[in-house]
Amino acid sequence: MNFALINDRDFLNAQPQTTVTIRSAPEARFGSVDLAPWKRLPFYFGFDSSASVESRNDPDISTSAFVQRDEIAPRVTPAAALGTMAGLTTPTRWTWHATAPNCRAAWP
């Protein structure tokens, strides 16, 4: 399990200065190593997950200070015939965002 505090600021334009700020604090990350639960099936299972509270502020979108975000990314990796791990992994990722009641959005 890992914990993170992230404050990411991207500069979109120099003149006029336009920035996008995404803050993720606190964030908890949890993952597993690939395991083979059945000895006769050549598949390894694992996952990565995170739960955080985020906010975003830019000229078009501004969320409340705390918007919940949860993510899980399970993976299945087949074993190669020689017993080594193959380079094929399922690219599945699910993300949930809580509804931001104070979200202000201006779309073109």
Kinemage of the C-alpha trace (Angstrom):
@kinemage 1
@onewidth
@group {chain A} dominant
@subgroup {mainchain}
@vectorlist {calphas} color= white
{ca met a 1} P 0.000 0.000 0.000
{ca asn a 2} L 1.281 3.457 -0.927
{ca phe a 3} L 0.060 6.934 -0.078
{ca ala a 4} L 0.517 10.035 -2.221
{ca leu a 5} L -0.126 13.772 -2.246
{ca ile a 6} L -0.073 15.122 -5.805
{ca asn a 7} L -0.368 18.698 -7.065
{ca asp a 8} L -0.027 18.803 -10.863
{ca arg a 9} L 0.002 22.116 -12.750
{ca asp a 10} L 0.145 22.229 -16.557
{ca phe a 11} L 0.707 25.469 -18.465
{ca leu a 12} L -1.467 25.626 -21.579
{ca asn a 13} L -0.546 29.101 -22.844
{ca ala a 14} L 2.242 31.527 -22.068
{ca gln a 15} L 0.339 34.712 -22.992
{ca pro a 16} L -2.186 34.967 -21.441
{ca gln a 17} L -0.991 32.579 -18.783
{ca thr a 18} L -3.479 29.701 -18.696
{ca thr a 19} L -2.973 26.780 -16.335
{ca val a 20} L -4.735 23.567 -15.376
{ca thr a 21} L -4.269 22.494 -11.768
{ca ile a 22} L -5.208 18.982 -10.637
{ca arg a 23} L -4.793 18.185 -6.964
{ca ser a 24} L -5.066 14.638 -5.635
{ca ala a 25} L -4.703 14.522 -1.883
{ca pro a 26} L -4.788 12.166 -0.152
{ca glu a 27} L -4.470 9.146 -2.433
{ca ala a 28} L -4.097 5.504 -1.404
{ca arg a 29} L -2.765 2.960 -3.901
{ca phe a 30} L -2.940 -0.793 -3.457
{ca gly a 31} L -1.882 -3.535 -5.818
{ca ser a 32} L -0.937 -7.168 -5.992
{ca val a 33} L 1.729 -9.188 -7.708
{ca asp a 34} L 0.595 -11.623 -10.388
{ca leu a 35} L -0.387 -14.946 -8.834
{ca ala a 36} L -1.495 -18.262 -10.328
{ca pro a 37} L -4.342 -19.478 -8.079
{ca trp a 38} L -4.692 -22.806 -9.948
{ca lys a 39} L -1.645 -24.930 -10.710
{ca arg a 40} L -3.120 -26.544 -13.828
{ca leu a 41} L -4.278 -23.328 -15.528
{ca pro a 42} L -1.505 -21.191 -17.075
{ca phe a 43} L -2.981 -17.820 -16.096
{ca tyr a 44} L -1.726 -15.250 -13.617
{ca phe a 45} L -4.111 -12.771 -11.980
{ca gly a 46} L -3.333 -9.424 -10.355
{ca phe a 47} L -4.693 -5.910 -9.907
{ca asp a 48} L -3.879 -2.274 -9.172
{ca ser a 49} L -6.310 0.046 -7.417
{ca ser a 50} L -6.483 3.540 -5.969
{ca ala a 51} L -8.843 5.743 -4.015
{ca ser a 52} L -8.370 9.493 -3.817
{ca val a 53} L -9.956 12.869 -3.329
{ca glu a 54} L -9.308 15.243 -6.227
{ca ser a 55} L -10.017 18.752 -7.432
{ca arg a 56} L -9.512 20.459 -10.791
{ca asn a 57} L -9.282 24.131 -11.611
{ca asp a 58} L -8.865 25.657 -15.066
{ca pro a 59} L -10.610 28.360 -17.131
{ca asp a 60} L -13.324 25.931 -18.340
{ca ile a 61} L -13.870 23.521 -15.427
{ca ser a 62} L -13.724 24.072 -11.708
{ca thr a 63} L -14.759 21.322 -9.284
{ca ser a 64} L -15.355 21.472 -5.566
{ca ala a 65} L -12.342 20.998 -3.307
{ca phe a 66} L -13.099 17.302 -2.708
{ca val a 67} L -14.330 14.951 -5.451
{ca gln a 68} L -13.968 11.237 -4.725
{ca arg a 69} L -12.213 9.118 -7.370
{ca asp a 70} L -11.855 5.319 -7.235
{ca glu a 71} L -10.071 3.136 -9.756
{ca ile a 72} L -9.415 -0.574 -10.229
{ca ala a 73} L -7.359 -2.233 -12.958
{ca pro a 74} L -7.476 -6.042 -12.907
{ca arg a 75} L -5.141 -7.962 -15.168
{ca val a 76} L -4.845 -11.493 -16.521
{ca thr a 77} L -1.545 -12.653 -17.979
{ca pro a 78} L -1.159 -16.001 -19.776
{ca ala a 79} L 2.014 -17.985 -19.176
{ca ala a 80} L 4.084 -18.934 -22.218
{ca ala a 81} L 4.779 -22.578 -23.013
{ca leu a 82} L 8.327 -22.307 -21.624
{ca gly a 83} L 7.112 -21.180 -18.210
{ca thr a 84} L 8.000 -17.502 -18.596
{ca met a 85} L 5.527 -14.652 -18.561
{ca ala a 86} L 4.152 -13.675 -21.962
{ca gly a 87} L 3.832 -10.034 -22.945
{ca leu a 88} L 0.022 -10.159 -23.208
{ca thr a 89} L -1.994 -8.509 -20.464
{ca thr a 90} L -5.626 -7.400 -20.387
{ca pro a 91} L -5.849 -3.581 -20.625
{ca thr a 92} L -8.922 -3.195 -18.419
{ca arg a 93} L -9.345 -0.163 -16.145
{ca trp a 94} L -12.480 1.165 -14.409
{ca thr a 95} L -12.686 4.626 -12.871
{ca trp a 96} L -15.517 6.132 -10.812
{ca his a 97} L -15.902 9.813 -9.968
{ca ala a 98} L -18.328 11.061 -7.374
{ca thr a 99} L -20.731 13.724 -8.533
{ca ala a 100} L -19.275 17.161 -7.983
{ca pro a 101} L -22.155 19.318 -6.689
{ca asn a 102} L -20.246 22.599 -7.124
{ca cys a 103} L -18.859 21.816 -10.578
{ca arg a 104} L -18.840 24.747 -12.975
{ca ala a 105} L -18.262 23.819 -16.596
{ca ala a 106} L -18.220 25.967 -19.699
{ca trp a 107} L -18.056 23.957 -22.907
{ca pro a 108} L -17.544 25.522 -26.337
